[in-house]
Amino acid sequence: MPLEETFKRLDSTPKGLAQSEAQQRLAKYGPNALEEKEIPLWRRLVSYFWGPIPWMIEIAAILSAVNGDWKSFGVIFAMLVINGGIGFWEEKGANDALKALKSQLALKARALRDGQWQEVDAANLVPGDVIRVRLGDVLPADVKLSEGDYLSVDQSALTGESLPVSKKSGDVAYSGTIAKQGEMVGVVYATGGQTFFGRTASLVQHAAPVSHFQKAVLSIGNFLIFLAIALSIVLIIVELSRGLTFLQLLAFVLVVVVASIPVAMPAVLSVTMALGALALSKMKAIVSKLTAIEEMAGVDILCSDKTGTLTQNKLTLGETAVFAAKDAAEVILAASLASKAEDADAIDTAVLNGLKDGDAQLKGYEQTKFVPFDPVSKRTEATIKGTDGKTFRVTKGAPQIVVDLARLDGADKDKADQVVEDSAAKGFRTLGVARSEDDGKTWTFLGILPLFDPPREDSAATIKDAQAHGIEVKMVTGDHQAIASEIAGQLNLGTHILTVDDNLSKVAEGGAVSPELGEHIERSDGFAQVFPEHKYAIVKVLQERGHIVAMTGDGVNDAPALKQADVGIAVSGATDAARGAAALILTAPGLNVIVSAVEEARRIFERMMSYTVYRIAMTLDILFFVVVAMLLFNTYPLTAIMVVLLSLLDDIPIMTIAWDNTAVQKSPVHWEMDRVLGLSSVMGALAFGGTFVLYLLARYAYHLPLQQEQTVMFLQLIAGGHLMLFLTRVRGPFWRPPYPAKPLLLAILGTQIIGVAMAGFGWLMPAISWTTIGLVWAYNLIWLIVADFAKLGVHRLMDSKAVHQSRFLRTVNASLHPIEMRVQQGDAAVHRAVHRAFGRPHRKSGK
């Protein structure tokens, strides 16, 4: 709307607001800041003691107290506090690191209050405030510009445009953009969540994907809980019919359930990821969400913002088109003389940087007058006193303006038009350069300078590394398709760049995506002319098609997509909104840390996988052994305190898995639940078989008393369980590298010494002979070799199954090739028929 109407609507004037009026409006509209809904510290702490697993531990502790078993109560209560405290502390540390980053980004503004210019906190600006914007300022709110010649604004953080945009009186400038040149006064018309910045950030609130880590832990936990409850119900029914006391039986069953189900799983995996976060922090990457580390291991698509991420966000000269000049150096020199370094203009800087040995070339020339660029003339002009004492003029600017100024015609004009057109097709912006020897009466057209935003020096290598790790990189930019295609070609990303349409906007608003659109998005090498909602939708569509997606970005326009992505990565120099939405924040320039983060994440994932397989197998071993022994022999094969001690001693070496040596997989890794459950079931069955056979030997071959039988079984579960950890930590034979890390080796050795000492000296249990202890260990070493061969067999079976599936898929693809050609040519009917008949292939697994 016109300026007069704007001031009227805002109930303001060009003289600004009174301080009292500003205070009233601040109370009415709220602070000029994005609202953050932070969960209180006490609620986050309580959440670690609320849920199915904590409830079981708490009930077991209460029943132990009711039965007067205070030793068990103390140990169980300690387990509860340790498990909850570790998870809470690690999450708090990550949140504190993010808050420290945010505290460095407070803004100030110059506002006209009570008729005087004052510096105020940007958070206290209100609609109707008149503010002044100067070179280098970050605009604190959405403003309608009212006074001043012009303002050059870098709004790449909002729109992804790589070049500054010129604003004049009557135009609007958005919060979060940066003034690159000029000075203007404007009236604030929107603050906080009502700004363009704020509306974009509101998309972030709707982006809340559930991590694959959370899904996997929940699935495994539920499986083991349901199994434990089912077996416990059978046991309770049978034992009650035999006349056992209900409270004592229930207390024992709960202790067994707590010891067998993965009560420490969230804590152990959180510690593993927290140590990974510490390693990444040394690489100048801050992890704000621990689950992002696990997600990073499975990322198979990286959607990368272009401006400032893949490119330098800094203009560079291309190949000069020479006209009347004797060579390219003369054109660049003339353009440099028509520039002013102290203005820090992006185009002037690019031209001056194009000079070879600039100081030497400019020496002897004196700029006596300089007319800066403005949106009307669309060129700069300078009056120069040369080395010979003569005065001349030089100009640079929009090619068409300079061509007309030089009165170029005929073949030369056609050539100039063709150069501009060819440069535009490559995504280059162009500058015409001319010189006048007679005070601007006649001009000589010297040549044309192409300008472009070049790729970062490390981008090509980073992309190559990412592709070598099985990650497909897609460019996402607000720039024109020609620019995107040129940069993508230089980086070997491919040049199949899609221009988005309204269908993606509907997806962002919650609409369904058509199979055809999803296929196009999946096959493309990148996307051009996108808005914030498009970036968000692209990530969402790729996720719906079975991909684990990472997104890099630095601007407000990237924030919704960063939040929706499985791993949002805010690059160095990112805005506050981008950092707040991201899971990984890079604090040093360059993208090479992303590949390092992927490698570290895959190591961490292997550690979590080995722990998970081990924990499920141990659960099956303990649970089935206790239940089967009680059902068959009507005796407790272990005491309650033994079960609790087993659980605590198991957790010590398990915690050191976080430091273990692991191999780095060359392709994305994810939770293969069929492999996890298959392998852990086989290992659990073998462990149960070994434990039960030893129990029968102790009972019938050696005729040990019940109390000593229990001690033997305690030692068996400690020794056999920890030896199993050597098997599950690697896919190959346990005696081949990578060898266990020193912390893991020392932890296992330490717990074994404690377990042997308890059994040999009778600490908290009846003592057994050292000969018996030696026989138990010999028995377990034999079992270790047998179980390792079984493990290798399971892995080979799973790998063979995957190979057969891959061969079948290739056969199907070959037989469908004629149909596929029709699909690629756009036959939608055939496309839908193929999907109905065969389903959509899963790119990660090949199924």
N, C-alpha and C positions, 0 to 999 in steps of 0.2 A: 504494500500500500504506500501511498505518497508519504513523505516525511511528516508533513503537517498532521495528517491523519494518525500517523504512528504516535507522535507526541500526545495528541488528543486522547487516543485510546489508552495510552499508558498514564494519562493524567500527569504529564511532566512537561518541561520546557527545556530549551537548549542551555539554560542556566543550571540544570540539574535539580537535585532534591535538597530539602532541608534535612539536617541530621535527625531531627525528631521524626520526620516523615519516613526516612529510611528505616529507623528502628521499628516503626509500626508495620511497615511492609515486610520487614524481616520476620516479625512475629506471625504475619499472615501467610507469607509464601514459604517460610522455612529457609534454612541456609542454602547457599549456592554450592551444594555438594551432593554427590550420589549417596543415596541411603544404603547403609550396610547393615544387614541383619546378622548380628554376631551371636552365636550360641553362648550363653553364660558359662564361665569356667566350671561352676559347680555342676551344671547339667551335663557337661561333657565328661566330668569325672564319674558321675552317677551312672552314665550310660555303659561304662565298662563293668559295672556290677549288676547290670539288668539285662536279662535274656535267658534263653533255655540253659546254656552251659553254666553261667554264674548261679542260676537258681538251683541247679543240682548240687553245686558245691556248697551253697548256703544251707540247703536242707540237710545235706550230709553232716555239716558242722553242727547244726542244731540238734540232730538226732544223736550225734556223738556226745554232746553236752547232756542231753536228757538221760542217756544211758550211763553217764558218769565216766566216759572214756575221754579224759581230758588230754591225754597224749595225742590221740587222733584228732581231737578238736583243734589243738594248737597247730599241728602240722597242716591240717586242711585249711584253717584260717590263714596261715602264712601263704599257702598256695594261692588262695583267692586274692590276697593283697598284692602279691608279686605279679600275678598275671594281669590284673587290672592296672596296676601302677606303671608297668613298663609301657603298655599301649598308650596310656594317657600322657606320660612324660614325653614320648617321642612325637606325638601329634602336637603337643604344646610347643615343643622346640621348633617345629616347622612353621607353625603359625607366628611365633615370635620373630622368626627370621623375615617373614613376609611383612609384618608390621614395621620392622626396622627399615625395610626398603621404602614403604609408603610414607614414613615420617619425613623422608628427605625431599618430598615432592610438593611441599606447601607453596601456594602462589600468592602474590600480592597484585594489587591493581591501583591505578590512579583514577580517582573518582572526583567529580565536581560536587562538593557538599557545602551548603551554606555559602555558595558563591566563591569557594576557594578549592583549589586542587589539593587533594589529600591522598596519602598512601593508605589504603585499607586492605584488610584481608579479603582475598577473593571470595571466601565463603560468606562474607557479609554483604555482597552485592545483591541488589534487588531490582526487579523490573522498574524502569523509569530512571535508573541511575545513568548519568552521562559520564563516560570514561574516555581516556586518551590512550591510544595504542601506538607504540613506537617500534622501531627496528629491534628485533630480537624478542619482543614480548610474546608470551603465550596468551592467547585470548581467553579471558576468564569466564566468559558467558557469550550467548548469542547476541550480537549487536546489529543495529541498523546504522550504517555509517552516515554521518550528517555533515561534517566539515573536514576540509583538507583536499589536496589535489588528487592523491591516489594512494593505495596501499597494495603492496604485493604480498600475497599470503600463501604460505606453504600449507596446503590442506591434505597432504598425502596421508597423514594419520587417519583422516576420515574417509577419503575417497580413493586413496591409492594412486592418485595422479602424481607423476614424478616431477612435474614442473610447477613453479609457483603460478598462482592465478591473480590477475590484476583486479582490484576493486576500486570503485569510485563512489562518490556521494550518492546515496539512495540504494546501494547494494547492501547485502547482509554478509556478515562474517561469523563463523561458527566457533563455539567454545572448543578449546583444545588445539586450534590451528596456530601457526607461528607467523608473526609479521617478519618478512624478509627484507622489505624496503618500503620507504615512505613513512608518513605519520598522519593519522586521522583521528577525529573525534566521532564517537557514536553513542547511541542510546541503547541501553540493555533492554531487550524485550523478552528474554527467556533465561531462566536460571535452573540449576540443579537437574532434576529428572525431566524437565520440560525442554531442555536444549536438544539439539540434534545429537550431540554427544550422549546425553542422558537417555534418549529414546533408543539409541543403539545399544547402550549398556543394559537397558531393560530386557533385551533379548537374552542376555546372559542368565537372568533369573529363571528362564524357561529351559535352559540347557543343563540337564542333570543326568548324564548317563551313569548307569550302574557299572562299576568296574568288573572285569572278568575275574579279578582276584576275589572280590567279594562274592561273586556267584559261585566260584569254585569252592571257597572255604565253606560257604553255606551248604552247598550240595554234599560235600564230604562230611561235614558236621552232622547234617540231618540223617544221612545214611547210617552213620555210626551210632547216633543217638537212638534212632528207631530200632536198629539191630540190638543195641544194649537193652532197651526197654522191653522188647519182645522176649529176649532170653530171660530177663529178670522176672517178668510176669510168670513165665513157665516155672522158673526156679521157686518163686514165692509160693505158687499154688501147690507144687509138689511138697516143699518143705513144711508148709503149714499143715498139710494133710498128715505129715509125719510127726507133728506135735511141737515143732520149734516155736519159740516166743516170737511174736510178730515184730515188736520194736527192735529186738536184737537182730533179727533176720533182715529187716528193712534197712537198718543202719549199715550192716555189712554189705548188702546189695548195692546201696547207694555209694559206698566207698569204692567198691569194685567198678561201678559204672563211671564214677569220677576219674578213677585211675586209668580206665581203659579208653574212654572217649577222649578226643584231642582237646582237653581243657586249655592247654597251653598253646594250641595252634595259632590263634590270632597274635599272641604275644611273641612267639618265636618268629613268625613270619614278619611281624612289625620290626623286631630287632634286626632281622636280616636285611630288610629294606632300609632301615635307619642307617645301618653301617654303609649300605650302598649310597645313601644320600650324602653321608660324610665324605665318601670317596669322590662323588661328583662335585661336592663343594670345593674340593681341592683343584678341580678342573674348571673352576669359575662358573659353576652351574648350581643354582639353589633349587632344591626340591620343595615345593609347597604342599604337595599331596603325595604321601608315601606310596599309595597304590599305583601312581604313575610309573614307578620303576618297573613293576611287574608288567604293566601295559606296554611299556616301551619295548620289552623283550619280544612281544608279539606283533609289533607294528609292521604292516606290509604295504601301507600307502602313507607317504609324507606329502601333505598339501602345504606348499610353501608360498608365502606372500612374496611378490617380486620386489617392489620398491623398498630399498633399504635392507632387504634380506638376501635375495639372490643378486641384487644390484647394489651399487655403492651409494645410491641416492645423491649422486654428484655428477653433473654434466661434464662430458668430455668431447673434444673435437673429433669428427670423423675425417674422411678423405676430402680435401678441399677441391672444389670445382673452380678452375682458373679461367678468367675471362680476359680483361685488359691488363692484368698484372703480369709481370714477367715470370713469377713462380708462386707456389703456395705460401712461401715464407713472407712475401710482400703482402698478400691478402691478410694473413694472421697478424702481421705487424700493424697494418692499418686498423684492423678491428681492435687490437690491443690499445692503440692510441685513442680509440673512441670508447674506451672503458675507464673506470675509476676503481682502483683496487680497494680503497677505504670504504666504499659503499657495500662491500661484501655481497654484491649481487651474484646469484648463481651463474648467470650467463657470462657476466664480466669475468668472474673467476675462472670459468672454463676456457675462455679465450686467452686470458693472460697465462694460464698454465700450458697452453698450446705453444707458447713461444719457447724456442730452444735458447737457453742462456738469456732469459728475459731481461735481467738487469742490464746486461751488456748491450742488448739490442735497443732498449729504450733510452740508454744514456745519450744525452745530447739533445733529446726532444723535450720541449717544455709545453705543457698543456695550459694554455692561457685562459681557456673558457670551456666549460663542459655543460651540456644540456642533457639531463638524465632521461631515461625512458619514461614515457607515460602512455596510458591506454589510447590517447587520441592520435599522437604522431606515430606511435609504434616503432620508434627508433631513438638511438642516442646520437649525439653529435658533439664533436670536440674541435676547437680551434687550436692548432699546433704550430709552435715555432720550431722549425727544423734545425738540423746541425749546421746548415749553410746560412742560417739567419732568416730564411724566407718563411712566410706564414701560409699555411694551407688548412683545409678542413677535411675531416674524415667522419664517416657515419656508418653505423651498422644497425640492422633492424629487420622487420618483416620483409622477406624477399620481394613481394609484390610492391610494397611501398618504395623500396630502394630502386627497383627496376623502373618504376614510373618516374622517380626522381632523376634518374640518369637518362630518361627518355630512350630506353632500349627498345629496339624494334627489329623486325625481320627475323633472320636466322638466329641472332643472338637472343632475342626474346623467347623464341621457340625453345632454344637450348636451355635457357634459365627455367622456363616452365617445366621442361622435361626433368631437369635435375631435381627441382622441388618435388615433383610428382614421384620420381623414383625414390627419393629419400623418405618421403612420407610412407611409401609402401613398405620400407624397411623399419618404419617406426622412428625415423630421425626427424627432429625439428631443424629448421634451416635459418641461417642469417645471411642477408645480402650485405655486401660491403662495397662502399664507394668512396671516392676522393675528389675534392674540388680544389683547384689552384687559384680560383678567382672569387673568393668570398661567397661561394655557394650559388653562383649564377649558372654554372654548368658543372655537371658531375660525371666522373668516369667510373663505370661499373667494373670493379676489380675482380669480384668472384663471389662464390657462395660457400659458406661454412656449415657443414652438417653437425648437429649436436645430438648426443644421445647419452643415456644413463648406462654406463658399462657394467658388466657383471663384476661382482667382487672377485678378488684374486683367488680366493679359496673355494668359490662356489662350484666350479667344474670338478675339482678334486673331491669335494664333499659329496656331490651328487654321484660321482663314480664309486666312491666308497659305499654310499648308501645302497646303490644298485648291486654292488658285490655282496652286500649282506642281505639280499633278497627284498629290498624295499623299493617300491615304485614311487618316483617323485613326480608330482603334478604341480605346475605353476598356477597360482590364483592371483589375479591382478585386476585393478580397476582401470588400467590403461587400455588403449585401443588394441584390437586384435593384431594389427601389423607389428606393433611394438613388442607384444607378447611373443609372437611367432619368431621374430628376429632374435630376441634374447634366448628363447627356448632352443632355437637352432644352434646358437653359439655355445650353449651349455650341454648340447647333445641330449636334450630332453625329448626331442621329437617336435614336430611342428603342427600336430593335429590339435589346434587350439579352438575350443568352442566359445561362441559368444552366447551368453545366457539370455533367457527370455522370461516372460511372465510366469511360465509354469513353475520355475524355481521359487518365485515369490510365494506362490500358493503352497508349496511344500514347507516353506519357512513358517507359514501361518497355520500349519497343521494338516494340510491337504495331502492326499495320497500321490505317490509318484507312479507314473506309467512305466511298464517294463521297457518300452522303447527309450524313454528318457533316461532311465537308470542304466541301460546298456550303453548309451552314448556317453554318459558321465564316466562310467567305469573304463571305457576304452580311450578316452581323450588323454592328451598329454598335458592339458592345462585349460584355463578358463580366463576369458578377457571381459572387460567392461562389467565387472561384478560390483554389486552393492553389498553392504553388511549382511542383509538377509539372505543373499545368494550364497555367500561363503558358508554361512550357517547351514543352509539347505544342502550344499554340496557335501559337506562332512556327514550330515545326517543320512543322505541317500547312500553314500558309500558304506556307512555303518549298517544300514538296513540290508545291504547286499553282501554282508558277511565279512567285511573288512575291519581290521583294527587300524584306526586312523590317527596319525599325528598331524598337527597343524602348527606351522611357525608364523609369527607375525609380530608387529611392533606397534600397531596403531589401534585407535579406538574401534575402527571398522573391523579389526580382527577379533575383538573380544568375544562376541557371541560364538564364533567358530572355535576359538581357543577353549572356551568352556565346554562346548558340546563334544569336542574331539576327545578320544580316549587319552591322548597326551597332547595338551596344549603347551607350546614352547614359545615363551616371550624372549625375543632376541635382545642383544645389548642395545640400550637406549630406548627401550619400549616405553610406551605411555603407562600411566598408573593403571588405567582400565585394563590394558593388555596384561600387565603383571598380575593384577588381582584375579583375572580369569584363568591364567596359565597354571599348569602343574609343574612346569620346569622353567626357571628364569635364568637366562644366560647373562652374566655380568661382564663378559669380555667379548670384544668383536670377533666375528667369524662364526662359522657353523660347524667346524670340524669336531667340536665337542659333542655334537649330536651323535655322530658315529661312535665316539668313545662311550657315550651314555648308553647306546644300544648294546655295545659289547659288555659293559658292566651289568646292564639289566639282564642280559642273557646268562651271565654267570650267576647272578642272584636267583634267576628263575630255576636254574639247574639245582641250586642249593635248596630252594623251596620244594621242588619236585622230589628230591631225594628224601627230604624230611617227611613229606606227605606220604610217600610210599612206605617209609619206615614206620610212621605212626599208625597207619591203617593196619599194617601187618602185625605190629605189636598189640594193637587193640584186639584183633581177631585171636591172637595167641592167648592173651590173658583172659579175655572174656569166655572163650570156648573152653579153655582149660578149667577155669573155676566152675563154670556151670556144669560141664560134663562130669567132673570129679564129684561135685556135690550130688548130682542126680544119681550117679552110679554107686557111690560109696557112702553117701549120707554123712560126709565129714567136710570140715573146712580145710581145703588144701593149702590155704595161706591165712594168716591172721590179718585183721584190719590194719594194724600198724605196718605190717610187711607190705601190704598193697599201697599204702600212702608213701612209704619209703621208696618203693619201686618207682612211683610216679615222680618223686622229687629227684632221685638219682638219675632217672632218664632225662630229665630236663637240663641237667648240667652239660653233658656232651652235646645235646641237641642245640643249645644256645650257641655253641662254638661252630656250628655249621655255617654261621654267617661269615666266618673267616676262611672257610675251606677253599682248597684249590679245585677249580672246575674247568672243563673244556668250554670253548665258545662255539656255539652252533653257527653255521654259515647261512642259515635261513631263519625266518621268524619262528618263534616257538610259542606254543599256547597250550592250554590245559587239554591234553588228550585223555579224556576221562576213561575211555575204554582201555588204554594202555595203563593208566594209573591204577584203576580198579582191578584189571586183569593181573598185573604184576604183583600188586600188594596182596591180592587174594591167594595167589600161588605161594608167595613168600609166607603169608600168614598161616596157610594150611600146613606148609612144611614145618614152620616153627611150632605150631600146635602139635603136629605129629611127633616132633622131637621131644617136646616138653612132656607129652602124655606118656611116651614110651619110657622116658627116664623116671616118671612118677611110678609106673608099673614096676620098673626094676627096683626102685627104692623100697616099694611096698612089699613085693612078692619075692624078689631075688635076694635082697639084703635084709629084709624084715626089720627095717628101721622103725623106731617108735614114731607115733604121729607127729610129735613136736619136732623131731629131727627131719622127718619127711618134709615138713613145712619149710625148715631152713634150707634143705637141699633144693626145693623148688624155688625159693627166693633167690638163691645163688644161680640157679639155672636161668631164670628169667633176666637177671642182671647180666650175666655173661653172654648168653645167647642173643639177648636183645641188642647189646652194644656191638657185638660182632656183626649182627645184621646191618648195622649202620655202615660198616665197611663195604657191604655188598650194594646197598641201595644208592650210595653216593656216586657211582659211576655206571655207565651202560656196559662197558667192557669188563674183562676179568679184573678182580679186585687187586691183583698183584701188579697191574700195569699202571703207568701214569695216566692222569695226574694223581700224584700221591697225596694222602691226607695232609692238611696243613698242621703245623706244630700245635696250635691251640686245641684243635680237635683231638689230635693224638694224645696230648697231655691230659685233656679232660677225660677221655675214655680210660686212660691208664689210671688216673686218680680215682675215678668212681669204681673201677674194678678192685683197686687196693682197698677202698672203703668197704665194698661188698664182701670181699674175701675176709677182711678183718672182722666184720660183723658176724660172719658165719663161723670163723675160726675161734674168736674170743668170746662169742656169745653176747654181743651187744644188742639189746632189745629183742633177743631171740635165743633159743637153745643153741649151744655150740655143737659143731660136728667135727669129725677128725680131719686132719690135714690130708690124709690119704683120700678121703671121700672128696675133698675139695679138688685135689689133683685129678681124680677120675671124672668129675663133672666137667672140668676144663678140657680134658682130652676128648670127652664125648662131644663137646661143643665145637672143637676145632675140626673134627671129622664132619660134623653137620655143616660147618661153614663151607667146606669144599663142595659137598653135595648140593647145597642151596645155590652156590654160585653158578654151577652148571645149569641148574633149573632156571635161574635168572637169565642167563645167556640164551637159553632156548626160547623163553617167552619173548625177549626182544627180537630174536630172529623171526619168530612167528609173526609178530606185529609188523616188522619191516617188510616181510614177504607179502603180507596181506596188502600193505600200502602199494607195493610194486605191482601186484596183480590188478589192483584197482586202477593204477595209472595206465597199465597196458590196455585194459578194457576201455578206458576213456579215450585213449589214442585211436583204438579200433573204431569206436563209435564216431569219433570226430572225422576219421577218414571216410567212413561210409556216408556221413552227412555232408561231405564237402560241397557237392552240387547245391544242396539246400542252403548251406551256409553262404554260398556266393549270392544266392537270391536274397538272403536276409541282409547281407552287407549292402546290397543294392536298394534296400528299403522296402522289401515285401513284408509288411506288417502281419499279414494273415499267416504266412509261413512261420514267421517269428513266434507268434502265439501258439501255433500248432506244435512247434518243436518244444516249447516250454511245457506245454500240457503233457506231451509224450515222455519227455526225459527229465523234466525238472531243470533247475538252474545249477550248473556246475559250481562247486565251491572252490574258489581260486586258491585258497591257502592249502587245503588238504588234497586237492585234485579229485575229490569225490564228485 
